[in-house]
Amino acid sequence: MHFVMEAGLTIEPHGLRNLARKRVFMKAAIIDAHGTQQVRVKDLTSAGARIAGDRSVRVGEDVILKRGTMFVAARVAWSNEAGAGLEFYRSLTPAELAANFHAVFEAAD
């Protein structure tokens, strides 16, 4: 299966949707070329997040997700009126998840 995105770009899924996904419903910020906006992180994995905000973001756009002291670079994988999916350029460690989403994740021993 593959997805056809904006301008005919085809993206082959590579297992990101199969990662353990946690519902978090926490506030964060997105920084992009248009400025900063407050968003709600609806769910999260070590490789990406689903967000919702007042302003849409464009598929393929680079953004920074900021929560607490964590800044993580991401690409907008999909976007619609309900929100957007971010694919992180690097996976978050269990310690980063626990420190910034402490109500949901616990650091691995």
Summary of the structure (lengths in Angstrom):
residues: 109
radius of gyration: 13.6
end to end distance: 37.0
largest distance: 45.0
contacts: 292
relative contact order: 0.20
helix: 12%
strand: 50%
